[in-house]
């Protein structure tokens, strides 16, 4: 046969080919059968398949006897739900968003919003209904638009205000993760924003939120921490307790409640009847004038995971999505060009670790007191109310925690001694011992403390990690505008301006944020002077009191020198108010206190001025200008003489500082050795003006400020540094009297209570205000543009324990201590009763902006 004639290998090849042909034929037949089966099966069961899903059938009534799965609310109990019941009928009801699947859905009872075809008619569409179901552009995808006037639907007489707080959103998040936050980034790009907003101290949630809506410091509104004790109420306040719902804890008048008071439309919701009144919504009005929104993120994730973590990034994205939903919802209702929106945070967030704890048991043999542990630790008596006022910690145990270790990661303070810029002393709820804790550290009672890994807040409000965000958008706000940082006490006045109401009394400076607005509602003016400076009456041309002396001048020359200078002073005095000089914009201060004041003028290189409160013999201010290249001469303290322009009763004498007294004197302006003390020319004798008794101020002999430490180092070194950096500065300095630590100037009677059987009014602090030109191409004297200011309020205490400066060079600690007591110019004004910069050409709002700015020296994030 043919097969037998084939060679063996050819035979095997032919057989293999035949085998593959048979297999292919079988597979082809199988494929045809399967295809026919699927087609017939789907065709026959199409009706049954449609009956097996819940689309368009959610909550249809259950009919007994009808075969198939069900989609009514009782199907779970009967266990006959269709397979897509949860995805179709349950989950969408708990979502604020439409999906392509939800578009045209059957209305689901109880759902947050709807994506049904009639949702616009029913006014319950989900926020993204137009963009998902109608194909319109979402808010975030639109370009920035200029809103010249509010574009509101009918019924609105004023643009509503929305205050949106994102808890714990520190400003650095926006810089680092902006690419992941498209909605917030657009708000920043299109509206007004600040690089950061400063929280009040302590940087906690309840104190700061209540400050934002009242404009009050915690010491004024009473919510001084998330946890506190009130001895008058004998009650404890905490976030988890019921006390927080009682109105007696809450002082001040929140902006929402104030809207009720003046009979505006409506207000923010609140669960506390402040002043016996609940903010409420009434149906007779079209809607609220102010809404508040709050989300607990990214604070919650920051606490659990730390500020630099995947958890915080996810939380930030959720916060951004929430803002996007709000803006899409406003756009859908034609309100996105009507509403004014403020997005802010209450504080920032800092990394913490259980490896960075300071235990009180390491400092005290027996911890028999109560510790509010954490980043803003406070200490009080254990047994309250019995021992609240009698406890001896302040005089006994307190020194045991001072300068004990190196490094020591907290500084103990008696609360009145905290930096004045905190405004955290004048309230019975603020415990009298306070621990100012280093960043990333926690001060706690004892070992065993567990709430430490992750993140926390409450620290010094100058720390960069505590900085909060601020963004604003809407028809009233400027567009594409960045502004300098400001404090959150100013937001209350801003919100009142947006609502066109007069704010209640508060700690903010009304008008300081006018530069955020297109058309400010309130135009501030300078306060009127209460005590205008008069000419100090000259009752003598020559000194008759020889107690002040120039020890470096021969005795036979002293009388001649004194008489020549006294005659020249009386001559200059006559022309005081007719002299026109370039320093008047700085040196002329306006007194807002009811104390007789007189002003004097004299020259040491640059023209100087002094303000004297004659009733108590207090030098209110001393002003001079420091060039950027002229170092101050060494101080000489052995040449003093009276000023004939000062009434004898108001002039200090060397006899006021007898041997054995714990006080000594220092100079407000250091004297000069330049020129000869023996020349009798008027030019050289100008140098002796600094030796007037008018130029001295009292210091405790052991005090770091009045000895060769902070005060001298500031003038010898730091002043020169700042003058070089700023191309010259104008310096205004003087005493502060705040014995009741309320942050305001004391009355003459209060000052006299603390002279301790001497004639010397003893200040609690000294202030220094350095003013320069913002454009450092110009000196302060020829500056026609905006100014810059740097202010300090230095404590006047009998010891130097705050600095822990033992065995340290002055360069290692003095500047750090000075900067720790930085302050706003406004803080200086409140403590002295003076008003600065009234004779400048800038607008009052611009001057207020300068006065409320606080420079920051902390650089680590």
Secondary structure, DSSP 8 states (H G I E B T S, - for coil): -HHHHS-HHHHHHHHHHHHHHHHHHHHHHHHHHHHHHHHHHHHHHHHHHHTTS-TTTTT----TT--S-B-STTHHHHT-B-TTHIIIIIGGGG-S---TTTTT----TT-SSB-STTHHHHT-B-TTHHHHHS----GGGS-----SS----TT-SS--EEEEEETT-BHHHHHHSGGG-HHHHHHHHHSEEEEEEE--SS--HHHHHHHHHH---HHHHS--SSSEEETTTTEEE-SSSSGGGSGGG--S--HHHHHHHTT-S-----SS-BTTB-----TTSS--SEEEEEE-TTHHHHHHH-SSSHHHHHHHHHHHHHHHHHHHHHHHTT-TTT-EEEEE-S---EEE-TTSEEEGGGT-S---EEEE-BTEEEEEESSTTTTTTT--TTTTTGGGGSS-SSS-SEEEEEGGGS-GGG---SSTTS-SEEEEE-TT-EEESSTT--TTSEEE--S-TTSGGG-EEEEEESTTB-SSEEE--EEGGGHHHHHHHHTT----S-SS-TTTTGGGBSS-S--------SS--EE-----SS-----S-BTTS-HHHHHHHHHHHHHHHHHHHHTGGG---TTHHHH--EE-SSS-EEEEEEESSSEEEEEEETTTTEEEEEEEEE-TT--------SB-B--TTS-GGG---GGGS-TT-SEEEEESS-----S-TT--SHHHHGGGGGGBGGGEEEEETT-TTTTTTHHHHIIIIIHHHHHHHHT-EEEEEEEE--TT-SSS---HHHHHTTSTTSS----SEEEEEEEEESSTTS-GGG--S-EEEEEEEEE--S--TTTT-TT--HHHHHHHHHHHTEE-HHHHHHHH-EE--TT-SS-HHHHHHHHT---------
